[in-house]
Amino acid sequence: MTQTVVITGASAGIGRATARAFAARGADLVLLARGEAGLAAAAREVEAAGGRALAVPTDVADHRQVEAAADAATRHFGRLDVWVNVAFTSVFAPFTAIGAEEYERVTQVAYHGFVNGTRAALSRMIPHDHGTIVQVGSALGDRSIPLQSAYCGAKHAINGFSSSVRTELLHEGSNVRLTIAQMPAVNTPQFSWVLSRLSRRPQPVPPIYQPEVAARAVLHAADHPRRKQHYVGASTVATIWADKLAPALLDRYLARTGYDSQQTDQPEDPDRPHNLWYPRDAAGHDDRGAHGVFDASSHSRSPQQWAARHPVLTSALAASASAAAVLAARGRRSRPTGGALPLFVVRGRPAMGRGR
C-alpha cells in the first residue's frame, strides 16, 4: 500500500533529502515549507524519483496554516501514514545579542512548529489508530552549545514535549507512534540562510554529515517507531554520553572551543539576507536544494548509523570479535617461549625498549 508522508521544511536540507528518499520508495509526498521555489523544485525531484507530490506553502509557526495543509493532504491522498517535522529557523549570536522578537520567532518555528505539526497529525491519525510521527531532533537537544541558545532551547523543548505525548499515547493503548531522530551536524543551506551576528561566517561543528545520511535515519525511524530515540552519527552518541558523564567538564570545554568551532575563517557580511522572517526563495529563485556549502568536508556515510540499522549483524560481529580476542589471548599465554616473536613489535619490527 502506498504511504502518504507529510514533511515540513521540505524545501531544503534534511526535509528535501528525506522527501527524495521516501519518493524512491514510491510514497506520496505532501511538502510543506515557506519557500515556493524550493517547494516546486522538491516536488519535481519527488516525481522524478517515482513518487507523487503535493506542495503546500506553509509557515509552520501558524497553526491555522498547518491545519489547512493537513486538510489538503487528506483530501488529495487520503489518510496520513507518516508526518515528519523538520522545519526550523535560528539565530547565531550570543543570547544577549538576540532581540526578544527574534527569539520568539525562532521558538515559534523551531518548537511551536513541531507542536502544530504533531497536533495536526494526531487529530487525523488517532481516529484511524494508525500513523507515525518523526521529530527531527538534534544532539543539541540534550547538550547545548554557545551561540545557539534559541535553537538549543527549542530542541530541548521538543524532547520534553514528545516524551509527554508518547506516554499519553501509550496510556491510551494507541497504535499511533512518535519517535525522535537525533541529528549530528549536517551540511544544509541553513548556514547560508540563518540570521548571524557573528564576526565570521557560521559553520556546523565537525564532523559534518550530508543530508542523505539524515534522510536515511528518518526513514529508519519511521520504519521502527517503537524506539523512543534514534541517534544519528557517532558524534551525536559521543556528545550525549559525554554530557551525561561529565557535564561540567563539557561546559568548560565548549566555553573555550564553541565560538571558534562554529565559525569559518571568512568574515561575515552583516547585511547578508537571512530567512528568519521571510524565506530566501520567496521570489521564485534562489533554490539551494538539500546541500549546503560544506560538501568537501562532509561525510556521506555513518558507520554508527549502519550499525544502528543492523543491530543483529552488529551484535554478531561484536561477539565474533570478542571471541577472536579471547582465543588470541589464550594462544599468546600458551605459546612456547623458545623461538617466540619479540614481546614488543612495531610495524613488523622489534621495538626498542618498552612498548609505547
C-alpha positions in Angstrom: 0.0 0.0 0.0 1.4 3.4 -0.9 2.3 5.6 2.0 1.3 9.2 2.4 4.1 11.2 4.0 3.9 14.8 5.2 7.3 16.7 5.6 7.6 20.1 7.0 10.7 22.1 6.0 10.7 20.2 2.7 12.2 22.9 0.5 15.8 22.4 1.6 18.2 20.5 3.8 17.1 17.4 5.7 13.5 17.8 4.6 14.4 17.9 1.0 16.6 14.9 1.1 14.0 13.0 3.2 11.3 13.7 0.5 13.6 12.2 -2.2 14.3 9.2 -0.1 10.6 8.5 0.6 9.8 9.1 -3.1 12.3 6.5 -4.1 10.1 4.0 -2.2 7.1 5.1 -4.2 5.4 7.2 -1.4 3.0 10.1 -1.9 4.6 13.3 -0.5 3.0 16.4 0.9 5.6 19.0 1.1 5.3 22.0 3.5 7.6 25.0 3.6 7.5 28.8 3.2 9.8 28.9 0.2 7.9 28.4 -3.0 10.9 27.9 -5.3 12.3 25.2 -3.1 8.9 23.6 -2.8 8.4 23.5 -6.5 11.9 22.0 -7.1 11.4 19.5 -4.3 8.1 18.4 -5.9 9.9 17.9 -9.3 12.5 15.8 -7.6 9.9 13.6 -5.8 8.1 12.9 -9.1 11.4 12.2 -10.9 12.2 9.7 -8.1 8.9 7.9 -8.6 6.6 9.4 -6.1 3.6 11.8 -6.3 3.9 15.3 -4.8 1.6 18.0 -3.3 3.4 21.2 -2.5 1.6 23.4 0.1 3.3 26.7 1.0 3.1 26.8 4.8 4.5 28.7 7.7 4.5 26.1 10.5 4.5 28.8 13.1 0.9 29.4 12.2 -1.3 26.5 13.4 -4.1 27.6 11.1 -1.8 27.2 8.0 -0.7 23.8 9.3 -4.2 22.6 9.8 -5.1 23.8 6.3 -2.1 21.9 4.8 -3.2 18.7 6.7 -6.7 19.1 5.3 -5.3 19.4 1.8 -3.1 16.3 2.3 -6.1 14.1 3.3 -8.3 15.5 0.5 -5.6 14.8 -2.0 -4.2 11.4 -0.8 -6.4 10.1 1.9 -5.2 9.1 5.4 -1.8 10.1 6.7 0.8 7.4 7.4 3.9 9.4 8.4 4.4 13.0 9.4 8.0 14.3 9.6 8.6 17.6 11.5 11.8 19.2 10.2 11.2 22.9 9.7 13.2 25.4 11.8 14.9 28.8 11.7 17.6 30.2 14.1 19.9 33.0 15.1 23.6 32.6 15.5 24.5 35.1 18.2 25.1 35.3 22.0 21.9 35.3 23.9 22.3 39.0 24.9 22.6 40.0 21.2 19.3 38.3 20.2 16.2 40.6 20.2 13.0 39.5 22.0 11.0 39.3 18.8 13.8 37.3 17.1 13.9 34.8 20.0 10.1 34.4 19.9 10.2 33.9 16.1 12.8 31.1 16.4 10.7 29.5 19.2 7.5 29.8 17.2 9.0 28.0 14.2 11.5 25.6 15.7 9.4 24.5 18.7 5.8 25.5 18.1 6.1 24.4 14.5 6.7 20.9 15.8 3.8 21.2 18.2 1.5 22.4 15.5 2.6 19.6 13.1 2.2 17.0 15.8 -1.3 18.2 16.7 -2.4 18.2 13.1 -1.0 14.7 12.5 -2.5 13.2 15.7 -6.0 14.6 15.0 -6.0 12.7 11.7 -4.1 9.6 12.8 -5.8 8.8 16.1 -9.3 8.2 14.6 -7.7 5.5 12.3 -5.4 4.2 15.2 -2.6 4.3 12.7 0.4 6.5 11.8 3.9 7.6 12.8 5.3 11.0 13.7 9.0 11.5 13.4 10.5 14.5 15.1 13.9 15.6 13.6 15.8 16.5 16.7 19.4 17.2 17.4 22.3 16.3 19.7 21.9 19.9 20.8 18.5 19.0 22.3 20.5 17.1 25.0 23.7 19.1 25.1 23.5 22.8 24.5 26.3 24.8 22.9 27.1 28.6 22.9 25.8 31.0 20.2 22.6 28.8 19.6 20.5 29.4 22.7 17.2 29.8 20.8 17.8 26.7 18.7 19.1 24.6 21.6 16.1 25.7 23.8 13.7 24.6 21.0 15.3 21.2 20.6 15.3 20.6 24.4 11.6 21.6 24.4 10.8 19.1 21.6 12.4 16.3 23.6 10.2 17.1 26.6 7.1 17.6 24.6 7.5 14.4 22.6 8.1 12.3 25.7 5.0 13.6 27.3 2.8 12.9 24.2 4.4 9.5 23.7 3.4 8.4 27.3 -0.2 9.7 26.6 -0.4 7.5 23.5 0.9 4.5 25.5 -1.7 5.2 28.2 -4.4 5.1 25.6 -3.1 1.9 24.0 -2.9 3.7 20.7 -1.1 2.3 17.7 0.0 5.8 16.7 3.7 6.1 17.2 6.0 9.0 17.9 9.8 8.9 17.8 12.8 11.3 17.5 15.8 11.1 15.2 18.6 13.0 17.0 20.9 14.5 14.3 24.5 15.5 14.2 25.9 18.5 12.3 24.5 18.3 8.8 25.6 20.1 5.6 22.4 22.1 4.9 21.8 25.6 3.4 20.8 26.9 6.9 24.4 28.2 7.4 24.0 30.5 4.4 20.4 31.5 5.3 20.4 31.8 9.1 20.5 35.2 10.8 24.0 35.6 12.1 25.6 38.3 14.3 29.0 36.5 14.4 32.1 38.2 13.0 32.8 35.2 10.8 30.6 33.0 8.7 28.8 30.3 10.6 29.6 26.6 10.1 28.5 23.3 11.5 30.7 21.8 14.2 32.7 18.9 12.6 32.2 16.0 11.9 29.7 17.1 9.3 27.3 14.7 7.6 25.5 15.0 4.3 21.6 15.4 4.3 21.2 12.0 2.8 22.7 10.4 6.0 20.0 12.2 7.9 17.3 11.2 5.4 18.2 7.5 5.7 17.9 7.9 9.5 14.5 9.4 9.2 13.2 6.6 7.1 14.7 4.1 9.6 12.9 5.9 12.4 9.6 5.9 10.5 10.0 2.1 9.9 11.0 1.5 13.6 8.9 3.9 15.6 8.7 1.9 18.8 12.2 3.2 19.8 11.9 6.4 21.7 15.0 7.9 20.1 17.3 7.2 17.2 20.9 8.6 17.5 22.4 9.5 14.1 26.2 9.7 13.8 28.9 8.7 16.3 29.3 12.4 17.2 25.7 12.5 18.5 26.2 9.5 20.6 29.5 10.8 22.0 28.1 14.3 22.7 25.0 13.0 24.6 27.0 10.5 26.6 29.8 13.0 27.4 27.1 15.3 28.8 25.7 12.5 31.0 29.1 11.6 32.3 30.9 14.9 32.7 28.6 17.9 32.1 30.7 20.4 34.0 33.8 19.4 32.1 32.0 19.7 28.8 30.7 23.2 29.8 34.3 24.4 30.2 35.4 22.7 27.0 32.6 24.3 25.0 33.1 27.7 26.6 36.7 27.5 25.4 36.1 26.0 21.9 32.5 26.5 21.0 32.9 30.0 19.5 35.7 29.3 17.1 34.4 25.8 16.1 31.1 27.4 14.8 32.8 29.9 12.5 34.9 29.7 9.4 37.9 31.9 8.7 35.8 34.1 6.3 34.4 37.3 7.5 30.6 37.5 7.7 28.7 40.1 5.7 26.5 41.9 8.3 24.0 42.8 5.5 23.6 39.3 4.2 19.9 38.3 3.7 18.5 35.8 6.1 15.3 33.7 6.4 14.1 34.5 9.9 11.1 36.4 8.8 10.8 35.6 5.2 12.0 32.6 3.0 15.1 33.3 0.9 13.4 31.8 -2.1 10.1 33.5 -1.8 10.6 35.5 -5.0 10.7 32.3 -7.1 14.5 31.9 -7.3 17.5 31.0 -5.1 16.6 27.4 -4.6 19.5 25.9 -2.7 18.5 22.2 -2.7 19.4 19.8 0.1 23.1 20.6 0.4 24.9 23.5 2.0 28.4 24.8 1.0 30.4 22.2 3.0 30.3 19.3 0.6 34.1 19.0 0.6 34.3 18.3 4.3 31.1 16.3 4.8 30.6 12.6 5.2 28.2 10.7 3.0 28.2 7.6 5.3 27.9 7.0 9.0 29.2 3.6 10.3 27.3 4.2 13.6 24.0 4.6 11.7 24.7 1.5 9.7 25.3 -0.4 12.9 22.0 1.1 14.3 20.1 -0.2 11.3 21.6 -3.7 11.5 21.7 -4.4 15.3 21.6 -8.2 14.9 24.5 -8.3 12.5 26.4 -5.8 14.6 25.9 -7.8 17.7 27.1 -10.9 15.9 30.2 -9.2 14.6 31.0 -7.8 18.0 30.6 -11.3 19.6 32.8 -12.8 16.9 35.5 -10.1 17.5 35.3 -10.7 21.3 35.7 -14.5 20.8 38.6 -13.9 18.5 40.3 -11.7 21.0 39.8 -14.3 23.7 41.3 -17.0 21.6 44.2 -14.8 20.6 44.9 -14.0 24.2 44.8 -17.7 25.2 47.1 -18.5 22.3 49.6 -15.9 23.5 49.6 -17.3 27.0 50.1 -20.9 25.7 52.8 -20.0 23.2 56.2 -21.6 24.0 59.0 -19.1 24.9 61.7 -20.7 22.7 61.8 -19.1 19.3 58.9 -16.8 20.1 58.5 -13.4 18.4 59.8 -10.4 20.3 57.5 -9.2 23.0 57.1 -5.8 21.6 56.6 -5.4 17.8 56.0 -2.2 16.0 55.2 -2.3 12.3 56.7 -5.7 12.0 60.0 -4.8 13.6 61.1 -5.5 17.2 60.6 -2.4 19.3 63.5 -0.9 21.1 63.0 -1.0 24.9 59.5 -0.7 26.3 56.4 -0.6 24.1 54.8 2.8 23.6 
